[in-house]
Amino acid sequence: MLMAHPAVLKDLIAQYEALTLLGAEESTSQARRRLADISYSLCVATGTRDVDMALIAARHRLSGARPEDDSLLTPAAAAAPEPACGV
């Protein structure tokens, strides 16, 4: 599955939150359509079928918690040399 770039996910989440905060679902047809488009884009970008699950998946991808890399390390901890074994 293709993974959306974090910047794209961050932008989609921001747009979705702004539209819901402004009450787009109860506003003009243009605002409702924009909210539907953003919701659809979030679902496609995260591989989900529900906007709530899409938001959860997108936020999880932005969290920085990646088990396969060292993203949980602080910059200072990542730069510190590892101690030698047996010393």
BELLIN-V185874 format. One record per residue. RES is the residue in three letters. NEAR is the number of other C-alpha atoms within 10 Angstrom. D_FIRST is the distance of its C-alpha to the first C-alpha in Angstrom with 2 decimals. Layout:
RES & NEAR & D_FIRST
RES & NEAR & D_FIRST
//
This chain:
MET & 6 & 0.00
LEU & 8 & 3.78
MET & 11 & 6.37
ALA & 15 & 9.66
HIS & 11 & 12.73
PRO & 14 & 15.05
ALA & 10 & 17.79
VAL & 14 & 16.01
LEU & 23 & 15.33
LYS & 15 & 18.92
ASP & 13 & 20.32
LEU & 19 & 18.74
ILE & 19 & 20.08
ALA & 13 & 23.41
GLN & 16 & 23.76
TYR & 22 & 23.00
GLU & 14 & 25.50
ALA & 13 & 28.06
LEU & 18 & 27.96
THR & 15 & 28.33
LEU & 10 & 31.05
LEU & 12 & 32.90
GLY & 14 & 32.73
ALA & 19 & 30.83
GLU & 17 & 30.46
GLU & 10 & 34.28
SER & 11 & 34.87
THR & 11 & 34.98
SER & 11 & 32.87
GLN & 11 & 31.35
ALA & 17 & 30.32
ARG & 17 & 28.92
ARG & 13 & 26.91
ARG & 17 & 25.54
LEU & 21 & 24.57
ALA & 16 & 22.85
ASP & 13 & 20.94
ILE & 20 & 19.87
SER & 22 & 18.94
TYR & 16 & 16.78
SER & 17 & 15.09
LEU & 28 & 14.49
CYS & 20 & 12.99
VAL & 17 & 10.59
ALA & 20 & 9.77
THR & 22 & 9.28
GLY & 17 & 7.92
THR & 16 & 11.53
ARG & 13 & 14.56
ASP & 14 & 17.30
VAL & 19 & 18.24
ASP & 13 & 19.71
MET & 15 & 16.63
ALA & 23 & 14.69
LEU & 21 & 17.48
ILE & 13 & 17.40
ALA & 19 & 13.74
ALA & 23 & 14.33
ARG & 15 & 17.59
HIS & 12 & 16.30
ARG & 18 & 13.98
LEU & 15 & 17.15
SER & 12 & 19.51
GLY & 13 & 19.57
ALA & 13 & 19.48
ARG & 12 & 17.20
PRO & 8 & 18.43
GLU & 6 & 17.29
ASP & 9 & 19.33
ASP & 13 & 22.70
SER & 13 & 21.84
LEU & 13 & 24.23
LEU & 12 & 27.09
THR & 9 & 29.42
PRO & 10 & 30.17
ALA & 8 & 33.54
ALA & 11 & 32.24
ALA & 12 & 29.62
ALA & 9 & 32.44
ALA & 8 & 34.99
PRO & 8 & 35.76
GLU & 8 & 35.27
PRO & 7 & 38.60
ALA & 6 & 39.76
CYS & 5 & 40.03
GLY & 4 & 43.58
VAL & 4 & 45.14
//
